């Protein structure tokens, strides 16, 4: 796919599952919850039940690990019909603490790609979720110094992207967003006239999935891994 | 107290218990938790126990309602020696949901003061805590349009204030912070050379209290209520 060349003024990166791993931590937590609930209930769709609780709670709790922990507790009480013991509730809290305490794993090539792009591009980070968690992860990532700015937002929708572009004085045509979520990193950016690079991660949280039918046929790029990004920028935007 | 007059470039407001009520919601939740725990344990220092759990969890959870809910659950399990029922854990979750669902109450004079200052000053909001909660509260407050920018931060320390000033291109001497917390709104601002107005709220979260001995004797103003702010600015900085 070839875009009409316009100079890139701002290249933004998503964080979770674009620069560092997040989904594996959530999946591991669900597996531990499954084991913990085995004495109480026969389960064949725990992940779906937790997801439904999360969606019901999202207008109140928002995104991130703490909403997930609260939703795990709520789901466990519900599925066990109130039979789960306080000690096992405490174990669910500990499953959550383990998630939050887990060391941060960068995706392969993330650091090298950012280091290669930083001298020639204005790089920023745009991530949603919990500001406390995300600031902590960014600090532990060692990547903070490569970004001109960090935007931690409540929701990645068209209004949020438009506000960020206005704040940075950038036209949509000069903006490129790089991320693993079609729903959060690609669609709203295309909708306001920006460009996007989709780098799928092999696990996608159900909430971030998008109907194929809703996807525009072109207007964005897809890469297999972040290491391919410098070459794409060179090819399409003539800058390295 | 009289400051050497320097033009104000940026006037920033704290949100929780400066523009709208927050502490009463936390206090009411603790009272409900106390009632709920009565069958399990004799309590004379529940608030202190919850506070200690919150402080222990802060490096992991940060600030806001969700850390508070998780800390209430943890404290209840601990104090009841694991005897609390799952149904009562569910009730604690509901106490938390009620807090998050409670209608927002602006402090008297907050709206009028901001409306009076907005035409002549660059007003911004600086609040810490949960971005999802704070954005929701700001939207419900109806005050969002009065601020040039909104900064939701993980911690209100010197580094955070310095970063915000740099982003807005403002010298510390031209910056005034207005808030109810000596620890978060006054001390770090004075430390980087800014000015501050302290408007105490009658309940202060223990975490935000400061030893009298640590307080500078001058360099900041104290008001009884936000309605007195326009007159102070007029007097001290010669602008309305």
Contacts between the chains, C-beta under 8 A, distances in Angstrom:
chain1	res1	chain2	res2	distance
A	60	B	97	6.3
A	60	B	100	5.1
A	60	B	101	6.9
A	61	B	66	6.4
A	61	B	100	7.6
A	61	B	132	7.2
A	62	B	130	7.2
A	62	B	131	7.6
A	62	B	132	2.8
A	62	B	133	7.3
A	63	B	132	6.9
A	64	B	132	8.0
A	66	B	61	6.5
A	66	B	66	4.1
A	66	B	67	6.8
A	66	B	70	6.6
A	67	B	66	6.8
A	69	B	70	6.5
A	70	B	66	6.6
A	70	B	69	6.5
A	70	B	70	6.9
A	70	B	93	6.6
A	70	B	96	7.8
A	73	B	73	7.0
A	73	B	89	6.9
A	73	B	93	6.9
A	74	B	90	7.2
A	74	B	93	6.0
A	77	B	86	4.6
A	77	B	87	7.6
A	77	B	89	6.3
A	77	B	90	5.0
A	80	B	86	6.7
A	82	B	85	7.0
A	82	B	86	4.6
A	82	B	87	4.9
A	82	B	90	7.4
A	83	B	86	6.7
A	84	B	86	4.8
A	85	B	82	7.0
A	85	B	86	7.4
A	86	B	76	8.0
A	86	B	77	4.6
A	86	B	80	6.7
A	86	B	82	4.6
A	86	B	83	6.7
A	86	B	84	4.7
A	86	B	85	7.4
A	86	B	86	7.4
A	86	B	89	6.7
A	87	B	77	7.6
A	87	B	82	4.8
A	89	B	73	6.9
A	89	B	77	6.3
A	89	B	86	6.8
A	89	B	89	5.3
A	90	B	74	7.2
A	90	B	77	5.0
A	90	B	82	7.3
A	93	B	70	6.6
A	93	B	73	6.9
A	93	B	74	6.0
A	96	B	70	7.8
A	97	B	60	6.2
A	100	B	60	5.1
A	100	B	61	7.6
A	101	B	60	6.9
A	129	B	131	8.0
A	130	B	62	7.2
A	130	B	130	6.8
A	130	B	131	7.1
A	130	B	132	7.7
A	131	B	62	7.6
A	131	B	130	7.2
A	131	B	131	4.6
A	131	B	152	6.1
A	131	B	153	7.0
A	131	B	154	5.0
A	132	B	61	7.2
A	132	B	62	2.8
A	132	B	63	6.9
A	132	B	64	8.0
A	132	B	130	7.8
A	132	B	154	4.9
A	133	B	62	7.4
A	135	B	154	4.3
A	136	B	154	7.8
A	149	B	167	7.8
A	152	B	131	6.1
A	152	B	152	7.7
A	153	B	131	7.1
A	154	B	131	5.0
A	154	B	132	4.9
A	154	B	135	4.3
A	154	B	136	7.8
A	167	B	149	7.8
